[in-house]
Amino acid sequence: MEVFAEFLSAIEDPQQRARTEEALSWVLKRFPQLVPRIAWNQPMFTDHGTFIIGFSVAKHHLAVSPEKAGIDHFSDEIRQAGYEHSKMLMRLPWDRPVDFSLLEKMIEFNIADKAGSKLFWRK
């Protein structure tokens, strides 16, 4: 979590900071092979140099980005979980628990789907 310390300390709302730290810690623990990093001022995780999942903090939600392919693949499950999404990200409201099983599926999908990729982002 050291790589995310400065990012987390800049989140003023203690509940939002705690929720963000919970999500990032969970990813680190569940997927220890992923590399945590800050890029574009956002916490993210990579595998063999390719983007797997990223997070950003907004006023009303924690945004999770598995790229467009991840959103497209899980669009129905995102809605069934009660979350909203755009083309590129899923919104996790601050006042609701994180659906870690859905997050796990998204990460596993991206790891498998991008296993042979040498590109950071999908084309």
TARAKA-V52864 format. One record per backbone hydrogen bond with DSSP energy under -0.5 kcal/mol. CO is the residue of the C=O (numbers start at 1). NH is the residue of the N-H. E is the energy in kcal/mol with one decimal. If there is no record, write none. Layout:
# TARAKA-V52864
co: [CO CO]
nh: [NH NH]
e: [E E]
This chain:
# TARAKA-V52864
co: [1 1 2 4 5 6 7 8 10 13 14 15 16 17 18 19 20 21 22 23 24 25 26 27 29 31 34 35 37 37 39 42 43 44 45 45 46 47 50 53 54 56 60 61 61 62 63 64 64 65 66 67 68 69 70 71 72 74 75 76 77 78 79 84 88 89 90 90 91 91 92 93 98 99 100 101 102 103 104 105 106 107 108 109 110 112 114 120]
nh: [4 5 5 8 9 10 10 11 12 17 18 19 20 21 22 23 24 25 26 27 28 29 30 31 32 34 36 46 39 44 42 39 55 37 52 53 35 50 47 45 65 63 94 58 63 92 56 66 90 54 70 71 72 73 74 75 75 78 79 80 81 83 82 91 67 86 64 92 84 93 62 96 100 103 104 105 106 107 108 109 110 111 112 113 114 115 117 51]
e: [-1.3 -0.6 -1.2 -2.9 -2.4 -1.0 -0.7 -1.6 -0.8 -2.6 -2.3 -2.3 -2.5 -2.6 -2.4 -2.2 -2.5 -2.7 -2.2 -2.1 -2.3 -2.4 -3.1 -2.7 -0.5 -1.9 -0.6 -2.1 -0.5 -2.6 -1.6 -2.3 -2.6 -2.4 -2.5 -1.4 -3.0 -2.2 -2.4 -2.6 -3.1 -3.2 -1.2 -2.5 -0.6 -2.8 -2.0 -0.6 -3.0 -1.8 -0.7 -2.0 -3.2 -2.3 -1.8 -0.7 -0.7 -2.8 -2.1 -2.7 -1.8 -2.3 -1.5 -2.8 -0.7 -2.7 -2.6 -0.6 -0.7 -0.7 -2.8 -1.5 -1.5 -2.0 -2.5 -1.9 -2.2 -2.3 -2.8 -2.5 -2.3 -2.6 -2.3 -3.2 -2.1 -1.1 -1.3 -2.0]
